[in-house]
Amino acid sequence: MRGLLISVVSLNIIFMACYCARAESQTVMIQVLDVHDHPVPGAILSAEGNGSTSAPTDRAGKTQIVLPLPQPGDVLPLILVTPKSPMRILSPWKGRGTVPKPFGFVEVVLGRAGDVAALQNPAVVWSMAAAVVETKKEICETCATQVTADQALKRVAAEVELDPSRVDAAVRKLIEQKRDPAHEKVAIEYRRFDPGAQK
């Protein structure tokens, strides 16, 4: 009887350990597209740190990764394993995504540096706008607004080998259109030091 009790207790401990391990991780769905919104099959992504490496995306451009102890809203830094250069992650900027709420997914847009078609993709343009805002803060939050805005815009445009004025025009055009409330903060921040506003 005592042996049976010990066995039951042991099984309960094993069950709880497995349950806790699963509760501490989350599978995050990922959709990989190109700048024309076409699915990219065969792409492999990896999460920096303790995250897993995905299986190749299917024909619909979908795959998933497993993250330990994620919380919705946490930064999800992604690395493109394949296809390698010249393809790169254009959105989210530098692969820094956000852990979605349960049943949500992360959209990743791949493209080539210098491809002007990227400026027609709203996700990519919003990621560039957010990058300009963050880069301006990194340069100097208290410096002359117009000077640092131009520097930030040129730095972001250089990373994707695009003309700064074309990037700025694409951002301003998107800001003027009806947008997702999630982009409102970026739009307000960008307009505060719009590189074309004072010319």
N, C-alpha and C positions, 0 to 999 in steps of 0.2 A: 504493500500500500504506500509505504514511504517512497519507494522507488518510482511508483506511478506519479505521485505528487511532484517529485523533483522533475520528472520528465515533462509534466504539464507546465510547470513554472518555467522550465528552460525553453519550451516552445513559445510560451507567451513573450519571453524576453527577446527571442529571435524575431518574432512577428513584429514586436514594437520597434525593434532596431531597424527592420526593413521599412516599416511604415514611416518612421522618422526620417530615414534617409531619403525616401521619395518625397516627403513633405518639404525637405530642405532644398529640393531641386525643382526646376521648372523647364519644360520644353517650350522653346520659343520658335514659332513658325516664321519663316523668312520667304519673301517673294523677291526674286531677282529679275530685273528688267533691263533693257538697254534704253538709250535716250529716246527711242521711238516708241517706247512702251511695249516692246515685243519681249516675250519671255526668253530668258537665257538658260538653255539646258546645259548640264555638265559643269556648272560653276560650283566651286567648293569654297566655303567660308569657315573661318575659325574665330572663336572669341578669345581675345587676349586674356591672360591670367589662367584661371582654373576652368574656364568654359571648354566645351567640347569642340571638335571639328565636325562640320556637317558632312553628310553624304552628298554626292553630286546632285544638283538640282534636277528635277524631272522635266518632262517636256513643257510643263506649265511654268517652269522656273521656280518651283517650290522645293523647299527643304526645311530642315529644322536643326537646332542645336540645343544642348542641355546646359543650363546654367545653375551653379550652386548658390543657394540663398538669394535669389533675385527679388527685387521689389519693383513694382511698376514705377517708372520714372527714373530708375537708376540708369547711369550711362552704360551702354553696351558697345564696347570698342570691338569692331570687326576687322578682320584681315582677309584680303582676297588671296586664297591659296592658288586657285586656278580659275579662269585662264590668267596667265601672267601677262606682264607688259606686252603690248602697250595699253591693255585694258586696266582700268582702275576704278575704285569706288568714287563716284561723283556725288552721290547722295545716299546716306547722310555724309556730310563733309568729313573727309579723312576717316570715314568708316565709323564715326562716333554716333551710334544710334542710341535709342532709348528703349528700355525694357517695356513692352506693352502691357496693358491690362490683360487678365485672363481671356483667352479666345481671340486676342488681337494678334497682329503680325507686324513684322518689320519689313518695310519696303526698301530694297537696295537697288540703286540705279548704277549700272556700269557704263563706261564710255572711254573714249580716247582723248588725250590731251589735244587741244587745238580743233576739236570737232565743234563747229558753230551750231550744229543741230542740238547740242546740249542746251543752248539758250532758248530753245522752244519747249523744253521740258520743265514744267512748273516745279517739280520736286527738286530738280537740280538748281534752278534759279533761286528757290527759297533757301536751299542749303548754302549757296554763295552769299546771299544777303545776310544770313545769320553769321557766316564766316567773316564778312566785312565788319559787322557789328562787334564781334568778339575780338577780331584783330585790332580794331581801333582801340578797344579797351586795353589790350595787351601793350600797344605802343605807348599810350599815355592817355589816361582818362581826363586829366586836367589840362592837356595841351590845347593849342588852338584847334577848334573843331574842324575847320575846312582843311587845314594842313594834314592832320592825322587821318581824316576821312579819305583824302586822295591817296595817302600812303597805304592805308588798309586796302582800298580798292585795287591798287596796282599790285600789291602783294598777293591778294587772292587770285586775281586774274592771271598773274604770272605762273601760279601753281598749275593752272590748267591750260596755259599757253593760249589765252584768249585776250583780245583787245579790251582794256579797261572800260573804254567808252561804250562798247557793245554790251559788256556785262552790266554796267550801270543802266543802260537803256532798257535791257531786259528786266532788270529788277524793278525799275520805276513803272514800266508797263504793267507788270504783274501786280504791283501795289495798287494801281488804279482800278484794277478789276475786282469783282466780288471775290472775297477770299474766305478761307476757313478761319474761324475765330482763333484757332491754334497759332496762326501766323501773325495775329494782330500785334503782339509785342515786338516782333522783329520788324514789322512794317513801321511802327511808331519810332523805334530806335533808328532805323535806317533813314527815315525822313528827317530826323533831327539834325543829321549831318550829311544829307544827300549831296554827293560830290557835284551834282549838276545844278543844285538849287540856287547857288549864288553866282552862277556864270551868266 
